[in-house]
Amino acid sequence: MSMENLINKYFRPGRLPHIWCPGCGNGVITGCIVKAIDKLALEKDNVAVISGIGCSSRASGYLDFNTVHSAHGRALPVATGVKLADPSLKVLVVTGDGDATAIGGNHLIHAARRNIDMTVVLFNNSIYGMTGGQYSPLTPQGSKATTAPYATIEPAFDITELAKAAGATFVARATTFHAQILTDLIAKGIQHKGFSLIEAVSGCPISFGRQNKMGGPADMMKWQRDHGVMLAAWNKMTDEQKAGKFPIGVLHEDNSRKEYTEAYDELIARAQGGNK
Amino acid sequence: MSLKIITERCKGCGICAAFCPKQVLALSEIEKIEAVHEENCIKCGQCELRCPDYAIFVEK
């Protein structure tokens, strides 16, 4: 299906043009999400897209699936409820770096710990864009923000390592430059039974790029091209070569752990069967 | 016509023009994208892939 037909099929085209700033990567990531859903030939009614609050979380309003635009940081608890109510649904969570790792940081680690079957697409633009460029837990150390005019002194989370440590069973990363890889990773995340997190590195030319003199939207995309390294190449690099760069691809996959709704169904059967 | 541009959706970010290998695209006076050398288009789809606003499509 052509991209134009995909937009007409899976978006609410009447809501376009979207609210995102010129050159914002969020549109590319949202496009990758629908391409992944189309690739897997999922029925629209069998997909639920839950988002929190922030630039990224506006995506649920443009998509024509079962959608909830929930409260700040609370996309994962809402998604957990949706998944437990109907485990047959394919649940996607659309969230941003601030939404998922600061306000909703606790929900993120516990959803990962439970290994509940859902796919989190984390739009990482390194900043709180909507509120005017405050630094988030994923803002790289040494970057400027409106709340860090002399540059932030805090080290950033590596969210893929955090998710892995918390128990996520599928962890991947790509960028808006690597849009085809991102589509494949989202599709793999949806197919994976368990908690999947895909970090989508996105450019925010207005609130992050401008303060950090990164150039225009195309320059930020070229930065992603030059700093994102495929995992196979990354593994052969020396620590010196790795400095300032990041790996992309499937970073962690574990199919040995039980999925939460499955364990919950077993609990129900055990409780109703009367055997202790 | 191999390129379809939906001008109302274009915000003039210039990503498509920067990644076009044949310099087919350029921003107009009102900062909307237009195909200035459409005859050079090789339909590679870079513009469609990278457009964050779903404003340009390659018709094959």
Interface residues (C-beta under 8 A of the other chain):
Chain A: S2 M3 E4 I7 F11 L16 P17 H18 W20 C21 P22 G23 C24 G25 N26 G27 V28 G31 T176 F177 A179 Q180 P205 G216 P217 A218 M221 K222
Chain B: K4 E8 R9 K11 G12 C13 G14 I15 A17 A18 F19 E48 L49 R50 C51 P52 D53 Y54 A55 F57 E59 K60
